[in-house]
Amino acid sequence: MSGKNFQGLKEQAEGAAKDAANTLGQATQDAVNQITDASQKAIDKASKTAQDGVEKATGQAADALSGLGKKCGFKK
């Protein structure tokens, strides 16, 4: 094999390796983005669930205090 042919094969191999590395890098970035999006959605859902629970508990506590106040004669 001549030196010129070897140089051409070497350049093709280097180009293929760079393309593969770029593809892998993009695939990795895409995966990270999907994980980040899924994590944010999970955090948002957990926050909403917690907020709904606090609002429900607050409403129940207010109702209980109102009932207690009526029983004690503070409210009519």
VOPAGU-2260 file (C-alpha; in pm, 1 decimal, decimal comma):
REM VOPAGU-2260
SITE   aa  ch    i         X         Y         Z
SITE  MET   A    0       0,0       0,0       0,0
SITE  SER   A    1     140,3     336,0     -92,4
SITE  GLY   A    2     184,4     614,6     154,8
SITE  LYS   A    3     -77,5     821,2     -26,3
SITE  ASN   A    4    -341,5     548,2       6,1
SITE  PHE   A    5    -253,8     497,2     371,1
SITE  GLN   A    6    -289,3     871,3     435,7
SITE  GLY   A    7    -630,0     869,3     268,0
SITE  LEU   A    8    -747,7     575,5     479,2
SITE  LYS   A    9    -615,2     743,4     790,9
SITE  GLU   A   10    -807,7    1062,3     711,6
SITE  GLN   A   11   -1126,1     864,3     642,1
SITE  ALA   A   12   -1089,8     680,0     970,8
SITE  GLU   A   13   -1030,9    1004,7    1159,2
SITE  GLY   A   14   -1334,9    1161,6     992,6
SITE  ALA   A   15   -1550,0     860,9    1079,8
SITE  ALA   A   16   -1427,8     870,2    1439,5
SITE  LYS   A   17   -1508,7    1241,9    1467,4
SITE  ASP   A   18   -1855,9    1183,1    1319,1
SITE  ALA   A   19   -1918,4     899,7    1564,6
SITE  ALA   A   20   -1802,9    1114,7    1856,1
SITE  ASN   A   21   -2028,7    1400,5    1747,4
SITE  THR   A   22   -2324,9    1164,9    1711,3
SITE  LEU   A   23   -2259,8    1017,2    2054,9
SITE  GLY   A   24   -2225,9    1364,6    2204,7
SITE  GLN   A   25   -2556,7    1474,5    2053,1
SITE  ALA   A   26   -2731,8    1157,0    2168,5
SITE  THR   A   27   -2596,0    1211,2    2519,2
SITE  GLN   A   28   -2715,5    1572,6    2519,8
SITE  ASP   A   29   -3060,1    1465,3    2398,0
SITE  ALA   A   30   -3080,6    1207,5    2677,3
SITE  VAL   A   31   -2977,5    1465,7    2938,6
SITE  ASN   A   32   -3241,6    1706,1    2807,8
SITE  GLN   A   33   -3511,7    1438,3    2829,2
SITE  ILE   A   34   -3410,0    1348,2    3184,0
SITE  THR   A   35   -3408,7    1715,9    3282,3
SITE  ASP   A   36   -3754,9    1769,7    3135,0
SITE  ALA   A   37   -3893,8    1458,5    3304,8
SITE  SER   A   38   -3739,8    1561,7    3636,2
SITE  GLN   A   39   -3888,6    1909,5    3613,0
SITE  LYS   A   40   -4232,5    1764,9    3535,6
SITE  ALA   A   41   -4205,3    1531,4    3835,1
SITE  ILE   A   42   -4102,7    1819,8    4062,9
SITE  ASP   A   43   -4388,8    2034,9    3931,6
SITE  LYS   A   44   -4639,8    1754,0    3990,1
SITE  ALA   A   45   -4509,4    1686,5    4341,9
SITE  SER   A   46   -4525,3    2058,0    4424,0
SITE  LYS   A   47   -4881,4    2082,2    4293,8
SITE  THR   A   48   -4984,3    1775,2    4492,8
SITE  ALA   A   49   -4828,4    1916,8    4809,8
SITE  GLN   A   50   -4990,8    2255,1    4751,7
SITE  ASP   A   51   -5330,9    2092,9    4697,5
SITE  GLY   A   52   -5285,0    1893,3    5018,6
SITE  VAL   A   53   -5198,4    2204,7    5218,1
SITE  GLU   A   54   -5497,7    2391,3    5077,1
SITE  LYS   A   55   -5730,1    2101,6    5159,6
SITE  ALA   A   56   -5590,0    2068,7    5512,9
SITE  THR   A   57   -5620,7    2443,8    5565,7
SITE  GLY   A   58   -5983,0    2435,6    5453,1
SITE  GLN   A   59   -6059,1    2142,7    5681,2
SITE  ALA   A   60   -5890,9    2314,7    5975,1
SITE  ALA   A   61   -6091,7    2632,4    5910,7
SITE  ASP   A   62   -6412,3    2431,1    5895,3
SITE  ALA   A   63   -6325,2    2251,8    6217,8
SITE  LEU   A   64   -6248,1    2577,1    6397,7
SITE  SER   A   65   -6568,9    2730,2    6266,8
SITE  GLY   A   66   -6765,1    2431,9    6397,3
SITE  LEU   A   67   -6589,7    2452,7    6731,8
SITE  GLY   A   68   -6662,2    2823,2    6752,9
SITE  LYS   A   69   -7031,7    2759,1    6688,0
SITE  LYS   A   70   -7042,7    2485,2    6953,4
SITE  CYS   A   71   -6878,3    2717,8    7204,2
SITE  GLY   A   72   -7121,2    2995,4    7122,3
SITE  PHE   A   73   -6869,7    3228,4    6958,6
SITE  LYS   A   74   -7052,6    3222,7    6629,0
SITE  LYS   A   75   -7411,0    3189,4    6537,2
